């Protein structure tokens, strides 16, 4: 399951990042060589950035690559550190799952009202639903880490997410 999650999220965020690169290259090339840019390229870049960020979120959680402050960890006993890591993962999971629920609700409202982007008129709801799902997955990853941290994180390297 871990490999499938890593593959799916990696392909999603990597593909979106590649699309941003290609779009930027073509947009700048069109502007410089043809004196004409791609209509809506800024909006497309913004939407692709949403995919990059939220697509990578479960990966960051799974690998324990969040920013962490561990200045006191060397002074705490191992049982306290394990408890601390569990509590932190529980709090992060609650925040991400709560955020996912709010995003899901917002996406539903946007779907009902037909909210679209300003220039290209893309529906916003599918993107917000995707954000909600990926936030929820990241929250579930933190719940799993709370119970059973991966071996490489159990020894203290980034485990205090």
C-alpha positions, 0 to 999 in steps of 0.5 A: 500500500505504501508503494502504491501511495508513493507511486500515485502521489509521485506521478501526480505531483511530478507530472504536474511539475513537469506540466508547469515546466513545459507550460512556462517554457512554451509561454516564455518562448511564445512571448519572446519569439512570437510576441504572443503568450499562452492565454490563461497560462497563469491560471493553469500554473496556479491550478498545477501548483495546487496539484503539486503541493497537495499531491506531494503532501501525503509523500511528505507525511509518509517520509517524515519530511515536514519541518521539525524542531528537535532542539530538546529531543536529545535531552528527553528520554526515549519513552517521552520522545515516543509519546511526543511523536504519537501526540504530534502525529495525532494533532497533525492528523486531526488538523489535516482531516479537519481541513479535508472536511472543510475543503470537501464542504467548500467544494460541494458549495462551489459545485452547486454554485458553478464557481469557475476560474476567472479567465479559463472558466474551469470548474473549481470544485474538482480541484478542491475535492482533490485537495480534500482527498489528498489532505485526508490521505495525509491525515490517515498517514499521520494516524498510521504513523502515530501507531507505528512509525516507519523503522527509519523514523523510529530512531529519531530521524525526523520522527517528531514531525 
